[in-house]
Amino acid sequence: MSHLLPPLHPVFVSSLPADSNLTNTSRSVEHAAYSFVAPAPTKYSKIICCNDVLAIQLGFSKTALASTDFADLISGNHLDSTMQPYAMNYGGHQFGQWAGQLGDGRAINLGQYKTKKNEGNEDSENRNDYVTLQLKGSGKTPYSRRADGMAVLRSSIREYLCSEAMFHLGIPTTRALSLILTGEEVIRDKLYDGRAAYEPCAIVARVSPSFLRFGSLQLPSTRGDLDLLKQTLEYSIKHDYPHLVPATGVIDKSVYLQWFSEVCERTAQLIVEWMRVGFVHGVLNTDNMSLIGETIDFGPYGWIDNFDLNWTPNTSDAGEKRYRFGQQGYIGQWNLFQLANAIYPLIDEAEPLQEIITSYTQIYQDKWLAMMRSKLGIPVQQTQENGALIESDVLLCKALEPLLSRVSTDMTLFYRHLANLNSDFDLHNTDLLTTHFSECFYNMEEITEDYLSILVEWLTKYQSRLLLASINDVARKEMMDNVNPCYILRNFQVQEAIELAENGDYSRVSILSELLKKPYQQQEQYKQFEMKRPDWAMNKFGCSALSCSS
């Protein structure tokens, strides 16, 4: 196998301490960042999807991709002799409560590769050129607790499609290399209603420069293991934020604070990007927050159909709605506060950490306004920017939220139709206005005279703002269409693909994979996917809400 596969670079395992206990039993793992563990063998390795472009970037040859060796590798059945597979040790807050040790309960890292595009760069050693290849759903680890470490086909399809959809939308995310059927079956109670049933298993091979989470620092900190805390933090700085390492190579408190500030900024930017496209993560626990600001762990996620700041796709969160769409920005800050608590023992000063946490609010608001301006096609020259203009634009953007919520309005379709509304459109012709936006509305009976008067009022202010921006309709539409997707990974479309796949038909998974590679571009062959959620999907499981069962 080795002659077909790219060489491994065991940077993570050579930099951080390993669990000395080599038995694969569920237990508390102390003073270790990871445990060595091998993937469980599978009955067979049937590739459903493979991301060939990503595979080649990782250094896999075309010959390797066509080989049984590759299928065996990404199923965990046949590993290269140089591999030291491991599961990572971390903790986390789940739904606001400290959960203690969690760790990779069904994910096993095969190792790190140097990305092909960076090989030969003179300064490559000063940048994070490494990515980790991880198998999700590959069997028990010491962190599995009472679970079996497997992943079912439906959740694996959701992970594969969503991570790639996020990537092509331009949003930081872990990547999916492959989706593979294993021939295994496990019992799952997907509705938590006592009706458990056997489901087919699958494995997603996923890739990221770093799988370290907020919880990777929280766990050693809560245990008082300052040596491991320091080692893990400095590993993150050296390998994920190498530009912060001073020329002397000495990493001190000031570097820790710079690192934390950048983590805060990346987190704010990530969540603003989610808000831009209507993505709701669904389970923003601190163990699901990446230290490099990537979207990670695609569990009970969902995409906004009708605009609703209070919507959450997670049935486990139906009561509290802690992780609802409109609260994601705040939850990001709450989680960062927990991260600040974790690194506090290494800094021993609360004030600088508090200042950074406080600045998150303004950073998020600034990034949110810039995002909303781009969605509305409002360019702003630096010379034009002033306090009055900022306040006016915030009010304009904020006023759109209750307008979209007042009647059931499809968020994705609304912005695409808004881009097609010319600046000279007669807003007083309400019949024509209703016709223009009719595809965005879920219930035309809600479109009353009162609603139309509020819509006209907002559009009038919007047109006035566009006149101030001096942008023509063609340029504005281009600007808006570049940030407002034509296609998102709609919940009901994923569910349709899953139901077909569970009956052996993977064609819809492949179609969605291709469609979502160009989410901002109208594609005539996929015209049928430019549609809002059908009525039948409003309350159907998988289309409107999901459990954490996978």
Secondary structure, DSSP 4 states (H G I P E B T S, - for coil): -TTTSPPB--HHHHHSPBPS--S-------S-SEEE-PPPP-S--EEEEE-HHHHHHTT--HHHHTSHHHHHHHHTSS--TT---EEE--EEEETTEEEEE---SSEEEEEEEE-GGGTT-TTGGGS--EEEEEEETB---TT-TTS--B-BHHHHHHHHHHHHHHHHTT--B-EEEEEEEEEEEEEE-TTSSS--EEEEEEEEEEEES---BHHHHHHHHHTT-HHHHHHHHHHHHHHH-GGGS-TT----HHHHHHHHHHHHHHHHHHHHHHHHHTEE-S---GGG-BTTS-B---SS-EE-SB--TT---BGGGTTT-TT-GGGHHHHHHHHHHHHHHHHHHHH--HHHHHHHHHHHHHHHHHHHHHHHHHHHT----TTT--HHHHHHHHHHHHHHHHHHHHTTBBHHHHHHHHHTS-TT--TT-HHHHHHHHGGGBS-GGG--HHHHHHHHHHHHHHHHHHHHHT--HHHHHHHHHTTS-S----HHHHHHHHHHHTTT--HHHHHHHHHTTSTTS--GGGGGGS-PPPGGGSSSBTTTBB-S--
